[in-house]
Amino acid sequence: MFDKFKSMGEQLKLIQRLMKDEKFRTLMMNPKVQELMRDPEFQEIARSQDFQRMMNHPRFKNLMSDPELMEAIKQMGPGASGPGAA
């Protein structure tokens, strides 16, 4: 039971840390990202934390193939270059 709260606490800390990062905030303000975040189906997938479904969502896939967004993600640092990154 408490594992869920621990996980939620860790997620909150991660979100707080990311929101302090100007590159992350800029990425999140991108109109293409904002459009994805307004998609009710994607919102539901994100809430369920089903990362497999998230990665397979057509709009998410489109973003991951967008050169401009991929460059912005790469600029955020190691491990932030999207699916399939080494």
C-alpha positions, 0 to 999 in steps of 0.5 A: 500500500505504501509503495504507491505513495513512495512512487507518487512522491518520487514522481512528484520530485522528478516533476519538480526537478524537471519544471526547474529546467528551462529546456524542459519547460521550453519543450513542454510549451512547444505547440506540438507537445501542447496539442498532444497533452490536450488529447483526451485519449493520451491524457488517460494513457498518461494517467494510467502510466501505461508507457507501452501504450503511450509510446505506441500512441500515434501522436506521440510517435509523430512527435518522436519522429519530429526532427525539431522536437528530437533535437530539443530532447537531445539538448536536455542531456544524456538519456533524454533522446527518446525511444530507442536511444543508446 
